[in-house]
Structure formats: C-alpha cells, structure tokens
Amino acid sequence: TREYFRDVYDHMIQTLDRLDTLREVSAGLMEVYLTVVSNSLNEVMKTLTVIATIILPLGLIASAYGMNVAFPGKEDFSGFIVSLVLMGIVVVVMVMFFRRRKWL
C-alpha cells in the first residue's frame, strides 16, 4: 500500500505543478488582455483630447461675441464673418498640426 500512496502522492505533486503552471499562464493572459484594453482606452482618450483641444479656441472666440461689451466689429455683419473666418483658420491650423504630429 505504501507504493500505491507514493504513486498517488507523485500524481498529486504533478497535478499541483500543472495547476501552478496553468495559474501563471492565466495570469499572463489576463495581463495581456488588460494591456490591450488599456492601449485601446488610451487611443480613445487621445482622440477625445484632440477634439476638445480643437473646440476650445472656438468656444473662446464665440464667448467673446457673447459678452455685453463693445468691441470693433461686434455690431456689424462683417464682424460675424470675420469671427467665422477666424474660427475656420484656427480649426484648419490645429488639424494640420495634429495630423503632422500623427495625433489625428
């Protein structure tokens, strides 16, 4: 019976070793999965940051026209056109900058 118990003990040790190996493999797979998810989230955050950065100056220009203070061009239609052209130029310059840096 001792030989039988030794054999059972050896099988148990082998099974525990396999279990430890599988545990390490599954931990490694989980680590890889979390890395992929993190990289995907970083790409989404980068895109959202670029979009917010492009919209920020447009909001600043538009808010200047929303203030109750007099400044040149506010009362004329030409001032509105100038502000739209300025916003367009800002957007084009920022998009070109972000594309050159390969952020967009």
C-alpha positions in Angstrom: 0.0 0.0 0.0 3.0 2.3 0.5 3.8 2.1 -3.1 0.2 2.9 -4.0 0.3 6.0 -1.7 3.7 7.1 -3.2 2.2 6.8 -6.6 -0.9 8.8 -5.6 1.4 11.4 -3.9 3.5 11.7 -7.1 0.4 12.2 -9.2 -0.8 14.8 -6.8 2.5 16.7 -7.0 2.4 16.6 -10.8 -1.2 17.8 -10.8 -0.3 20.7 -8.4 2.7 21.6 -10.6 0.3 21.7 -13.7 -2.1 23.8 -11.7 0.6 26.3 -10.8 1.7 26.4 -14.4 -1.9 27.0 -15.6 -2.4 29.7 -13.0 0.7 31.5 -14.2 -0.4 31.2 -17.8 -3.9 32.5 -17.0 -2.3 35.4 -15.0 -0.2 36.2 -18.1 -3.2 36.1 -20.4 -5.1 38.4 -18.1 -2.1 40.8 -18.1 -2.0 40.8 -21.9 -5.8 41.4 -22.1 -5.6 44.3 -19.6 -2.7 45.8 -21.7 -4.7 45.6 -24.9 -7.8 47.2 -23.2 -5.6 50.0 -21.7 -4.0 50.7 -25.1 -7.4 50.9 -26.7 -8.6 53.3 -24.0 -5.5 55.4 -24.4 -6.3 55.8 -28.2 -9.9 56.9 -27.4 -8.7 59.4 -24.8 -6.1 60.8 -27.2 -8.8 61.3 -29.9 -11.2 62.9 -27.4 -8.4 65.2 -26.1 -7.6 66.3 -29.7 -11.3 67.1 -30.4 -11.6 69.0 -27.1 -8.4 71.0 -27.9 -9.8 71.9 -31.3 -13.1 73.0 -29.9 -11.6 75.1 -27.0 -10.4 78.1 -29.1 -13.7 78.1 -31.0 -15.6 78.4 -27.7 -13.3 81.3 -26.6 -13.9 83.2 -29.9 -17.7 82.6 -29.7 -17.8 83.6 -26.0 -16.1 86.9 -26.8 -19.1 87.7 -29.0 -21.5 86.7 -26.3 -20.2 89.3 -23.8 -22.0 92.5 -23.3 -19.0 94.7 -24.0 -18.5 96.8 -27.1 -15.5 96.0 -29.3 -14.9 96.6 -33.0 -16.9 94.5 -35.4 -19.4 93.3 -32.9 -22.4 95.3 -34.3 -21.6 94.7 -38.0 -22.3 91.6 -40.0 -18.7 91.8 -41.2 -17.6 91.2 -37.6 -19.6 88.0 -37.6 -18.0 86.9 -40.9 -14.5 87.8 -39.6 -15.1 85.7 -36.5 -16.3 82.7 -38.6 -13.2 83.0 -40.8 -11.0 83.2 -37.8 -12.6 80.1 -36.3 -12.1 78.3 -39.6 -8.5 79.3 -39.8 -7.9 78.1 -36.2 -9.6 74.7 -36.9 -7.5 74.2 -40.1 -4.3 75.1 -38.4 -4.9 72.9 -35.5 -6.0 69.9 -37.6 -2.8 70.3 -39.7 -0.7 70.5 -36.6 -2.3 67.3 -35.1 -2.0 65.4 -38.4 1.6 66.4 -38.8 2.2 65.0 -35.3 0.2 61.9 -36.2 -2.2 62.5 -33.3 -5.2 62.6 -35.6 
